[in-house]
């Protein structure tokens, strides 16, 4: 019996039909129990009487037993449940153990076997014959009197043998040949013809049966060449493999949308499919398929296939949001490719993350926002000319994600900006080299810039119109972010940390331009510009390349007090000061001529001092840059004075002032035109530098 059971187990495990076999056995067992109930009314009473008389002597028990079975046929006896009475019956214990094992296998088994009823009933009949033979072998010990009766009246029953016992040694060769054939044929080969049949069924009828078979084959394709996997299909052709993968990716969302549609809401979010019986049946299959796709993405490196995988899995997101484990694994995979892959794959991965953030479950959105920010922070730990474009792409895409739901984003933004403030406070209190490193690093710079991008996008005029004039919840974070940023710029004031200051000012300038908020940035730019014009310092000539301020937050030691570094600082700070003064909150103010008076005076004084520096041409370039900026600022001040010359209201009429400022075209000012020309020249030079970095034959001109 044990040998037969082991053989049966091997057969069903190899054919992948375990679950259906278990279900058929359970069904057969239930039918058998019902038949026993119909037959065994008398047998039940007989069992009770036997239990009551268990304390009597052996002779009386034998007499009772033999008398009791007089006039009973063999069928009545076997149907009466006599052999099930003893509590020490090993067969009943084995049966209970088998049932518990079946239940465990049913829970852990595959969900794919519904079409393969095949030979489960035959196996059950064979098992029943073996159990009957076991019971007869124990009958001589339990009831010798009745065993003697059967020897005299029904010897054929005692000589009952199972199929295996009757066959004996003659069937051993056949069994071995059968096992060898099953080993060879247990894994069928997937062909193009079979795949085309599935495709036709999926397209014409949206067949769930074909979908199930295709996803089983897809799992076999994903886990090919893995030793610990039992595969239902063998795929020998690379073309069939590719066709199967693309078919599964493209067709699965179509079939699911037909059978279990989800609902899209007007705000762009979605609701998961309703809990119908069909959806409950398909849910485990879809989760298994989803995990198989994620497993596949970890094995392939083809960018086209990765883009396809992200595009198609994004369509299945509404079907998996009910499984938190699946959501976490999928989000981790998407963010991993978003932070490391090629640009087109990054974008596809981000679109999948954005689709995941469209769930109506707020906990899923919180999970997406938190992990997206942490992935961004980890990715920008070091910045170079090669990694900066990817980091900028990540910041821009993540800011779009945070602007999808302003209320939910506010909680995260508030906590992370507060974290930046805590780092700044600790550095200001401790004033040690290690404490300063908590602020003067690339992660801090990119975090400030990222939150400036988020708030600028959330409080932009276009966003305000889209929200129907309702102000964003993130607007309240403008002040704390500006305070943290400017506090970091004030922490260390020396020539080596000026690149860090310029990064911070650039982020705050972007924020002020889009939020129409006035922030006094001139006090943070003028010291940098005037330091390059100082008469007390004489820059030394150097053959170093110009410093790239976009990829540095701290000037290398060899650049200090060199002419190339001095000229770079003057050019960068003058451009940022011009951008600041040409921005709408400053240039668009009716008081612009008065705002620029102290700036012009300070710059003229610095230019005059630079002319008296040692050597006539020592700081000619820096002075020329500053003088050009002053001339444009004074010209813009005169332009604005002409515009406001005929206003009929006093400065105290704030409503009239705001209306006048709204109607002013800042882009027409001389300073704005100057900044536009400078921006084009810088962009042209940046492209030339990139071409030279990539090895192309380009000549860099001054």
SULDA-V250768 format. One line per field, one symbol per residue. ss: DSSP state (H for helix, E for strand, C for the rest). psi: psi as a letter, one per 30 degrees, with the letter a starting at -180 (. if undefined). burial: # if it has 9 or more other ideal C-beta (glycine too) atoms within 8 Angstrom, else .. A space follows every 10 residues. Layout:
ss: ???
psi: ???
burial: ???
This chain:
ss: CHHHHHHHHH HHHHHCCHHH HHHHHHHHHH HHHHHHHHHC HHHHHHHHHH HHCCCCCHHH HHHHHHHHCC CCCHHHHHHC CHHHCCCCCH HHHHHHHHHH HHHHHHHHCC CCCCCCCCCH HHHHHHHHHH HHHHHHHHHH HHCHHHHHHH HHHCHHHHCC CCHHHHHHHH HHHHHHHHHH HHHHHCCEEC CHHHHHHHHH HHHHHCCHHH HHHHHHHHHH HHCCCCCCCC CCEECCCHHH HHHHHHHHHH HHHHHHHHHC CCEECCCCCE ECCCCCHHHH HHHHHHHHHH HHHHHHHCCC CCHHHHHHHH HHHHHCHHHH CCCHHHHHHH HHHHHHHHHH CCHHHHHHHH HHHHHHCCEC CHHHHHHHHH HHHHHHHHHC CCCCCCCHHH HHHHHHHHHH HHCCCHHHHH HHHHHHHHHH HHHHHHHHHH CCHHHHHCCC CHHHHHHHHH HHHHHHHHCC HHHHHHCCCC CCHHHHHHHH HHHHHHHHHH HCCCHHHHHH HHHHHHHHHH HHHHHCCCCC CHHHHHHHHH HHCCCCCCCE CCCCCCCCHH HCCCCCHHHC CEHHHHHHHH HHHHHHHHHH HHCHHHHCCC CHHHHCHHHH HHHHHHHHHH HCCCCCCCCH HHHHHHHHHH HHHHHHHHHH HHHHCCCCCC CCCHHHHHHH HHCCCHHHCH HHHHHHHHHH HHHHHHHHHH HHHCCCCCCC CC
psi: eeeeeeeeee eeeefggeee eeeeeeeeee eeeeeeeeeh eeeeeeeeee eegfflleee eeeeeeeegk fkleeeefff gefgekfgjf eeeeeeeeee eeeeeeefll gjgfgiecge eeeeeeeeee eeeeeeffee eeieeeeeee eefifeefgk lleeeeebff feeeeeeeee eeeegfjlkk leeeeeeeee eeeefhkeee eeeeeeeeee eegkgkfgkj kflkjfkeee eeeeeeeeee eeeeeefeei klkklfgfll klllileeee efeeeeeeee eeeeeefffl fkeeeeeeee eefeffefff ffjeeeeeee eeeeeeefff aleeeeeeee eeeeeefgkf jfeeeeeeee eeeeeeeefg ekklfefeee eeeeeeeeee efgejeeefe eeeeeeeeee eeeeeeeeee hleeefffei leeeeeeeee feeeeeefgl eeeeeeghfk kkffffgeee eeeeeeeeff ekilffgeee eeeeeeeeee eeeffhkkkj feffeeeeef ffgkffkjkk llgllkkjff gkfkkleffk hleeeeeeee eeeeeeeeee fflefdegkf geeeefeeee eeeeeeeeee fglkkegehe eeeeeeeeee eeeeeeeeee eeegegkgll ffieeeeeee eefkjeffle eeeeeeeeee eeeeeeeeee eeefgljkkk l.
burial: ...##.##.# ########## ######.#.. .#..##..## ..##.##..# ..#......# ##.###..#. .#.#.##.## ###.#...#. #...#..... .#..##..#. .##..#...# ..##.##### ######.##. ....###.## ......##.# .#........ #...#...#. .#.......# .#..#.###. ##....##.# ########## ####...... #####....# #.######## #######.## .#..#...## .##.....#. .##.###### #######..# ..#.###### ####.##### #....##### #########. #...###### #########. ...####### ###.###.## ..#...##.# #.######## ####.#.### .###.###.# #.##.###.. ....##.### ########## ########## ..##..#... .####.##.# #########. #...#.#### ########## #####.#.#. ##.####### #####...#. .#.#..#.#. .####...## .######### ########## ###.###### .##.##..## .###.##.## ..#....##. .##.###### .######### #..#...... .....##..# #....#..## #####..#.. .#..#..##. ##........ ..
